[in-house]
Amino acid sequence: MERRLTCKAMAVLCCISLIDCINFTMLIPYVDELVAHVLGRPPGDPGISIWVSVLVGSYALCEVLFSPMWGMLADRFGRRPVLLVGLAGSAAASLLMGLADSYPAALAARLLDGFFCGNECVANTYLGELVDSENEARAFGILGVVFSFGLFLGPVLGGGLARPASWESQVFAGTLFERHPFLLANLLFACLVVAVFLLGAAALKETRGHEPASGLLRSDEAIDAQRRQALLPQGRRLWQLLIASSLLCGYIAARLNSFILVSSLPRTLHGLGISSQEFAGVQACAAFMLALNQTTCYGWLVRKVGNHTGYAVGLLWTIAITLPMPFYYMGTDANPSEVVRLLPITGWQATSQLGFGIAFPLCTVLVNKECTARNRAVVNGWCGSLNALARGLGPELAGALVHLGCSLETPDLRLGRYLPFYANLVPAAVSAILVLHQRPRSRDSDGSTACELGTQPNELS
């Protein structure tokens, strides 16, 4: 049984996290074309929008429903087999998606992919059982950076390899890849998943411990308490952290969707009309800042103020730089240069990653600190389910607020479009307050609090 974090284990977990994020985002660039293709409709047909929403939302729905189940299975059968089963399922579902020639087939492949969605929560569980107080913040920070990197790599992989016969006809014309124009991206992704599966099978060791037999009969109340703990997270502090985590995920998703919708408003509506290529450039700068954050202020801040205060500082930073939101867009719109005009909103999006790069991994650290060896996988499963629910609802609410705000604008006052940015600060503030409320009185009590709640310190082999 592995109980020590090694570079080999960390590398495998990073690969699993990257695969998990690419799996979710790879479909986004070509989903409209895919649905039009399988329905026999022309690209851009507005009638396919509802079917696009169903296909995209089916993954999140399965993640909400089945993440707790994978946590329970990880507690029952072990972390390693559940991770490997999830990888195998993702590879199979990706191939089925690439070969789909009808909408029911594509939807079935996406539902199957969503069913095997437990790797994120189980990977967090696995890592939580290997780290100690010295390396937990950095380890979860690295995992968060890798996951965020997948947010940018996934769309590049999916969009860049779609319809290969149209950009390399000499190689792909008349082949299987012309009949199935979205197979190449999914096939390459499946190969990557298989490679990670083989790496995990060779390198990962089981971390789930076994309770020593006491030889004593337990009371019915003790048995019932253990059963409840195996199904649902227990304790007010833990549920506060789970709510804070879901609010954070909803905040990030809604904020990104608001940014995309407002920035892409056409110039006829006094918008910026930013293209998808320009969005890619902005997001690339944000990804660079996210990686830079992990090597600079993240570790220093955690050592200086601790996990709880560090989490709140990260969110408060994103709130503070969002308050002057209209001025970023005014500065962008006032500059005629196609490159220079993007600097204000690029700077805002990039510097925001300083806050998110601190808050996101620390939230996972705090949740795992409140777990015991017995309920860690179940708790992370429920955490993944609630996070997925928030990621699904956040963008929808943001889109509705953008529409409402634009409808309230007048020719002399065009500030309604910024309504979702300010409304979105409410869940961010609530999340920060929930975590700050649990802050220990001194940094020395940070570790003892977890022990008092039953967290077992990791054994070093």
MIVEXLO-597960 format. One record per residue (C-alpha): chain; residue number from 1; x, y, z; residue in one letter. Coordinates in steps of 0.25 Angstrom, whole numbers, padded with zeros to 4 digits. Example, Ala and Ser with C-alpha at 12.3 -4.5 7.8 and 13.67 -1.06 7.14 Angstrom:
// MIVEXLO-597960
chaine,num,east,north,up,residu
A,1,0049,-0018,0031,A
A,2,0055,-0004,0029,S
This chain:
// MIVEXLO-597960
chaine,num,east,north,up,residu
A,1,0000,0000,0000,M
A,2,0006,0013,-0005,E
A,3,0006,0024,0006,R
A,4,0017,0034,0001,R
A,5,0016,0044,-0011,L
A,6,0027,0041,-0021,T
A,7,0030,0048,-0034,C
A,8,0025,0036,-0042,K
A,9,0011,0036,-0035,A
A,10,0010,0051,-0037,M
A,11,0013,0050,-0051,A
A,12,0002,0040,-0054,V
A,13,-0008,0048,-0046,L
A,14,-0005,0060,-0054,C
A,15,-0007,0052,-0067,C
A,16,-0020,0047,-0062,I
A,17,-0024,0061,-0058,S
A,18,-0020,0066,-0072,L
A,19,-0028,0055,-0079,I
A,20,-0040,0058,-0071,D
A,21,-0040,0073,-0074,C
A,22,-0037,0070,-0089,I
A,23,-0049,0060,-0090,N
A,24,-0058,0071,-0085,F
A,25,-0054,0082,-0094,T
A,26,-0049,0076,-0107,M
A,27,-0064,0075,-0112,L
A,28,-0066,0090,-0111,I
A,29,-0060,0095,-0123,P
A,30,-0067,0086,-0133,Y
A,31,-0080,0082,-0126,V
A,32,-0088,0091,-0135,D
A,33,-0082,0084,-0147,E
A,34,-0083,0070,-0141,L
A,35,-0098,0072,-0138,V
A,36,-0101,0078,-0152,A
A,37,-0093,0066,-0159,H
A,38,-0101,0055,-0151,V
A,39,-0114,0062,-0153,L
A,40,-0112,0065,-0168,G
A,41,-0114,0080,-0166,R
A,42,-0105,0091,-0172,P
A,43,-0095,0097,-0162,P
A,44,-0100,0109,-0155,G
A,45,-0114,0105,-0155,D
A,46,-0121,0111,-0143,P
A,47,-0130,0099,-0142,G
A,48,-0119,0091,-0136,I
A,49,-0116,0099,-0124,S
A,50,-0125,0091,-0115,I
A,51,-0119,0078,-0119,W
A,52,-0105,0084,-0117,V
A,53,-0109,0088,-0103,S
A,54,-0114,0074,-0100,V
A,55,-0101,0068,-0105,L
A,56,-0092,0077,-0097,V
A,57,-0101,0077,-0084,G
A,58,-0102,0062,-0084,S
A,59,-0088,0060,-0079,Y
A,60,-0090,0070,-0068,A
A,61,-0103,0063,-0064,L
A,62,-0096,0049,-0063,C
A,63,-0084,0056,-0055,E
A,64,-0095,0061,-0045,V
A,65,-0102,0048,-0044,L
A,66,-0090,0038,-0044,F
A,67,-0078,0045,-0037,S
A,68,-0083,0040,-0023,P
A,69,-0084,0026,-0028,M
A,70,-0070,0026,-0033,W
A,71,-0066,0031,-0019,G
A,72,-0073,0020,-0012,M
A,73,-0067,0010,-0022,L
A,74,-0053,0015,-0019,A
A,75,-0056,0013,-0004,D
A,76,-0061,-0001,-0007,R
A,77,-0051,-0007,-0017,F
A,78,-0039,0003,-0016,G
A,79,-0034,0016,-0023,R
A,80,-0025,0009,-0034,R
A,81,-0036,0000,-0041,P
A,82,-0046,0012,-0041,V
A,83,-0036,0021,-0048,L
A,84,-0032,0010,-0058,L
A,85,-0047,0007,-0061,V
A,86,-0050,0022,-0063,G
A,87,-0038,0023,-0073,L
A,88,-0043,0011,-0081,A
A,89,-0057,0016,-0081,G
A,90,-0052,0030,-0086,S
A,91,-0044,0023,-0097,A
A,92,-0056,0015,-0102,A
A,93,-0066,0026,-0102,A
A,94,-0057,0035,-0109,S
A,95,-0055,0025,-0121,L
A,96,-0070,0023,-0121,L
A,97,-0072,0039,-0122,M
A,98,-0063,0039,-0134,G
A,99,-0070,0028,-0141,L
A,100,-0084,0033,-0138,A
A,101,-0092,0035,-0151,D
A,102,-0106,0039,-0144,S
A,103,-0110,0048,-0133,Y
A,104,-0114,0036,-0124,P
A,105,-0101,0030,-0126,A
A,106,-0094,0043,-0122,A
A,107,-0102,0045,-0110,L
A,108,-0100,0031,-0105,A
A,109,-0085,0033,-0107,A
A,110,-0086,0046,-0099,R
A,111,-0094,0039,-0088,L
A,112,-0085,0028,-0087,L
A,113,-0073,0037,-0086,D
A,114,-0080,0045,-0075,G
A,115,-0083,0032,-0067,F
A,116,-0068,0029,-0066,F
A,117,-0066,0043,-0060,C
A,118,-0060,0039,-0047,G
A,119,-0046,0041,-0049,N
A,120,-0045,0055,-0044,E
A,121,-0051,0052,-0030,C
A,122,-0043,0039,-0029,V
A,123,-0030,0046,-0033,A
A,124,-0032,0056,-0022,N
A,125,-0035,0045,-0012,T
A,126,-0022,0038,-0017,Y
A,127,-0014,0050,-0016,L
A,128,-0020,0054,-0002,G
A,129,-0015,0041,0004,E
A,130,-0001,0043,-0001,L
A,131,0002,0057,0003,V
A,132,0006,0062,0017,D
A,133,0005,0076,0023,S
A,134,0019,0080,0016,E
A,135,0015,0077,0001,N
A,136,0000,0077,0001,E
A,137,-0002,0091,-0004,A
A,138,0008,0090,-0015,R
A,139,0004,0077,-0020,A
A,140,-0011,0081,-0021,F
A,141,-0006,0094,-0027,G
A,142,0001,0086,-0038,I
A,143,-0011,0077,-0041,L
A,144,-0020,0090,-0042,G
A,145,-0010,0096,-0052,V
A,146,-0010,0084,-0060,V
A,147,-0025,0083,-0060,F
A,148,-0026,0097,-0064,S
A,149,-0016,0095,-0076,F
A,150,-0025,0085,-0081,G
A,151,-0036,0096,-0082,L
A,152,-0027,0102,-0093,F
A,153,-0021,0089,-0099,L
A,154,-0035,0082,-0101,G
A,155,-0041,0093,-0111,P
A,156,-0028,0093,-0118,V
A,157,-0028,0078,-0120,L
A,158,-0043,0077,-0124,G
A,159,-0043,0089,-0133,G
A,160,-0030,0087,-0140,G
A,161,-0032,0073,-0144,L
A,162,-0047,0074,-0148,A
A,163,-0050,0071,-0163,R
A,164,-0036,0067,-0167,P
A,165,-0040,0064,-0181,A
A,166,-0043,0079,-0183,S
A,167,-0029,0084,-0179,W
A,168,-0020,0072,-0183,E
A,169,-0028,0066,-0195,S
A,170,-0016,0058,-0201,Q
A,171,-0015,0050,-0188,V
A,172,-0029,0048,-0183,F
A,173,-0038,0050,-0195,A
A,174,-0046,0037,-0198,G
A,175,-0042,0031,-0185,T
A,176,-0050,0027,-0172,L
A,177,-0046,0041,-0167,F
A,178,-0054,0048,-0178,E
A,179,-0067,0039,-0175,R
A,180,-0065,0042,-0160,H
A,181,-0059,0056,-0160,P
A,182,-0058,0057,-0145,F
A,183,-0051,0043,-0143,L
A,184,-0036,0048,-0144,L
A,185,-0037,0057,-0131,A
A,186,-0045,0046,-0124,N
A,187,-0035,0035,-0128,L
A,188,-0023,0043,-0124,L
A,189,-0029,0046,-0111,F
A,190,-0033,0031,-0109,A
A,191,-0018,0028,-0112,C
A,192,-0014,0038,-0101,L
A,193,-0023,0031,-0091,V
A,194,-0018,0017,-0094,V
A,195,-0004,0022,-0092,A
A,196,-0008,0028,-0078,V
A,197,-0015,0015,-0075,F
A,198,-0003,0007,-0077,L
A,199,0005,0017,-0069,L
A,200,-0005,0017,-0058,G
A,201,-0005,0001,-0058,A
A,202,0010,0001,-0057,A
A,203,0012,0012,-0047,A
A,204,0000,0014,-0038,L
A,205,0000,0007,-0025,K
A,206,-0013,0005,-0016,E
A,207,-0014,0015,-0005,T
A,208,-0027,0010,0001,R
A,209,-0025,0005,0015,G
A,210,-0032,-0006,0022,H
A,211,-0038,-0005,0036,E
A,212,-0031,-0014,0046,P
A,213,-0041,-0025,0052,A
A,214,-0044,-0021,0066,S
A,215,-0050,-0034,0069,G
A,216,-0061,-0027,0077,L
A,217,-0076,-0026,0073,L
A,218,-0080,-0012,0069,R
A,219,-0093,-0006,0073,S
A,220,-0105,-0004,0064,D
A,221,-0103,0011,0065,E
A,222,-0088,0010,0061,A
A,223,-0091,0002,0049,I
A,224,-0102,0011,0045,D
A,225,-0093,0023,0046,A
A,226,-0082,0016,0038,Q
A,227,-0093,0013,0027,R
A,228,-0097,0028,0027,R
A,229,-0082,0032,0026,Q
A,230,-0081,0023,0014,A
A,231,-0092,0029,0006,L
A,232,-0092,0044,0010,L
A,233,-0082,0054,0016,P
A,234,-0084,0057,0030,Q
A,235,-0082,0069,0038,G
A,236,-0086,0084,0037,R
A,237,-0071,0089,0034,R
A,238,-0070,0079,0023,L
A,239,-0083,0083,0016,W
A,240,-0079,0097,0017,Q
A,241,-0066,0094,0010,L
A,242,-0074,0086,-0001,L
A,243,-0083,0098,-0003,I
A,244,-0071,0108,-0004,A
A,245,-0065,0099,-0014,S
A,246,-0077,0098,-0023,S
A,247,-0079,0113,-0022,L
A,248,-0065,0115,-0026,L
A,249,-0067,0106,-0038,C
A,250,-0080,0113,-0042,G
A,251,-0073,0126,-0040,Y
A,252,-0062,0122,-0050,I
A,253,-0071,0116,-0060,A
A,254,-0081,0128,-0060,A
A,255,-0070,0138,-0060,R
A,256,-0063,0132,-0073,L
A,257,-0076,0131,-0080,N
A,258,-0080,0145,-0077,S
A,259,-0066,0149,-0082,F
A,260,-0068,0142,-0095,I
A,261,-0082,0147,-0097,L
A,262,-0080,0161,-0094,V
A,263,-0066,0162,-0102,S
A,264,-0073,0155,-0114,S
A,265,-0084,0165,-0115,L
A,266,-0084,0171,-0130,P
A,267,-0079,0185,-0133,R
A,268,-0094,0188,-0137,T
A,269,-0097,0187,-0122,L
A,270,-0085,0195,-0118,H
A,271,-0078,0182,-0115,G
A,272,-0064,0177,-0118,L
A,273,-0067,0166,-0127,G
A,274,-0055,0158,-0123,I
A,275,-0052,0146,-0131,S
A,276,-0049,0132,-0127,S
A,277,-0035,0133,-0130,Q
A,278,-0034,0146,-0122,E
A,279,-0040,0138,-0110,F
A,280,-0030,0128,-0112,A
A,281,-0019,0138,-0110,G
A,282,-0025,0144,-0098,V
A,283,-0027,0130,-0092,Q
A,284,-0012,0127,-0095,A
A,285,-0008,0139,-0087,C
A,286,-0017,0134,-0076,A
A,287,-0011,0120,-0076,A
A,288,0003,0126,-0075,F
A,289,0000,0135,-0063,M
A,290,-0007,0123,-0056,L
A,291,0006,0115,-0058,A
A,292,0015,0127,-0053,L
A,293,0006,0128,-0041,N
A,294,0009,0114,-0036,Q
A,295,0024,0117,-0036,T
A,296,0023,0131,-0030,T
A,297,0012,0136,-0021,C
A,298,0004,0123,-0018,Y
A,299,0014,0116,-0009,G
A,300,0019,0129,-0002,W
A,301,0004,0133,0001,L
A,302,0001,0119,0007,V
A,303,0013,0119,0016,R
A,304,0010,0134,0020,K
A,305,-0005,0133,0023,V
A,306,-0009,0119,0023,G
A,307,-0019,0111,0015,N
A,308,-0032,0118,0019,H
A,309,-0027,0132,0018,T
A,310,-0020,0129,0005,G
A,311,-0033,0124,-0001,Y
A,312,-0041,0137,0003,A
A,313,-0029,0146,-0002,V
A,314,-0030,0139,-0015,G
A,315,-0045,0141,-0017,L
A,316,-0044,0156,-0012,L
A,317,-0033,0159,-0022,W
A,318,-0043,0154,-0033,T
A,319,-0054,0162,-0027,I
A,320,-0045,0175,-0026,A
A,321,-0040,0175,-0040,I
A,322,-0054,0172,-0046,T
A,323,-0061,0185,-0039,L
A,324,-0056,0194,-0050,P
A,325,-0060,0185,-0061,M
A,326,-0066,0195,-0070,P
A,327,-0053,0203,-0071,F
A,328,-0046,0191,-0077,Y
A,329,-0056,0190,-0088,Y
A,330,-0056,0205,-0091,M
A,331,-0041,0205,-0092,G
A,332,-0041,0193,-0101,T
A,333,-0052,0199,-0110,D
A,334,-0045,0213,-0111,A
A,335,-0032,0207,-0117,N
A,336,-0033,0205,-0132,P
A,337,-0021,0195,-0132,S
A,338,-0025,0181,-0133,E
A,339,-0014,0176,-0124,V
A,340,-0013,0188,-0114,V
A,341,-0028,0189,-0112,R
A,342,-0028,0175,-0106,L
A,343,-0018,0179,-0095,L
A,344,-0028,0184,-0084,P
A,345,-0037,0171,-0084,I
A,346,-0025,0162,-0086,T
A,347,-0018,0168,-0074,G
A,348,-0031,0166,-0066,W
A,349,-0033,0152,-0070,Q
A,350,-0018,0149,-0068,A
A,351,-0017,0155,-0054,T
A,352,-0030,0149,-0050,S
A,353,-0022,0135,-0051,Q
A,354,-0014,0140,-0039,L
A,355,-0026,0139,-0030,G
A,356,-0032,0126,-0037,F
A,357,-0019,0119,-0036,G
A,358,-0018,0121,-0021,I
A,359,-0033,0118,-0018,A
A,360,-0036,0106,-0026,F
A,361,-0025,0097,-0021,P
A,362,-0026,0102,-0007,L
A,363,-0041,0098,-0007,C
A,364,-0037,0084,-0010,T
A,365,-0027,0084,0001,V
A,366,-0037,0089,0011,L
A,367,-0047,0078,0007,V
A,368,-0037,0067,0008,N
A,369,-0033,0072,0022,K
A,370,-0047,0070,0027,E
A,371,-0048,0056,0022,C
A,372,-0044,0043,0029,T
A,373,-0038,0031,0023,A
A,374,-0051,0024,0023,R
A,375,-0059,0035,0015,N
A,376,-0049,0042,0007,R
A,377,-0054,0036,-0007,A
A,378,-0069,0038,-0004,V
A,379,-0066,0053,0000,V
A,380,-0058,0056,-0012,N
A,381,-0069,0049,-0020,G
A,382,-0080,0058,-0015,W
A,383,-0071,0070,-0017,C
A,384,-0069,0066,-0031,G
A,385,-0084,0065,-0033,S
A,386,-0087,0078,-0026,L
A,387,-0076,0085,-0034,N
A,388,-0082,0079,-0047,A
A,389,-0096,0084,-0044,L
A,390,-0090,0098,-0041,A
A,391,-0082,0098,-0054,R
A,392,-0095,0095,-0062,G
A,393,-0104,0105,-0055,L
A,394,-0094,0117,-0055,G
A,395,-0092,0119,-0070,P
A,396,-0107,0118,-0072,E
A,397,-0110,0129,-0061,L
A,398,-0099,0137,-0067,A
A,399,-0105,0137,-0081,G
A,400,-0118,0140,-0076,A
A,401,-0113,0152,-0068,L
A,402,-0105,0157,-0081,V
A,403,-0118,0157,-0089,H
A,404,-0125,0164,-0078,L
A,405,-0115,0174,-0076,G
A,406,-0114,0177,-0091,C
A,407,-0129,0179,-0092,S
A,408,-0128,0190,-0081,L
A,409,-0118,0198,-0088,E
A,410,-0121,0212,-0094,T
A,411,-0113,0219,-0105,P
A,412,-0107,0228,-0094,D
A,413,-0104,0217,-0084,L
A,414,-0098,0204,-0088,R
A,415,-0095,0198,-0075,L
A,416,-0105,0187,-0074,G
A,417,-0096,0177,-0081,R
A,418,-0087,0177,-0069,Y
A,419,-0099,0172,-0059,L
A,420,-0094,0157,-0059,P
A,421,-0080,0161,-0055,F
A,422,-0085,0168,-0042,Y
A,423,-0096,0158,-0039,A
A,424,-0085,0148,-0040,N
A,425,-0078,0154,-0029,L
A,426,-0088,0150,-0019,V
A,427,-0085,0135,-0019,P
A,428,-0070,0138,-0019,A
A,429,-0072,0146,-0006,A
A,430,-0081,0136,0000,V
A,431,-0070,0125,-0003,S
A,432,-0059,0133,0003,A
A,433,-0067,0136,0016,I
A,434,-0071,0121,0018,L
A,435,-0056,0117,0017,V
A,436,-0051,0129,0026,L
A,437,-0062,0125,0036,H
A,438,-0054,0112,0038,Q
A,439,-0041,0119,0040,R
A,440,-0033,0114,0052,P
A,441,-0029,0124,0062,R
A,442,-0014,0121,0059,S
A,443,-0006,0115,0048,R
A,444,-0001,0104,0058,D
A,445,-0016,0099,0060,S
A,446,-0018,0098,0045,D
A,447,-0012,0084,0045,G
A,448,-0018,0080,0059,S
A,449,-0032,0083,0054,T
A,450,-0031,0072,0044,A
A,451,-0026,0062,0054,C
A,452,-0037,0066,0064,E
A,453,-0047,0063,0053,L
A,454,-0041,0049,0050,G
A,455,-0032,0051,0039,T
A,456,-0020,0041,0040,Q
A,457,-0006,0046,0037,P
A,458,0000,0039,0025,N
A,459,0010,0029,0028,E
A,460,0024,0031,0021,L
A,461,0029,0018,0015,S
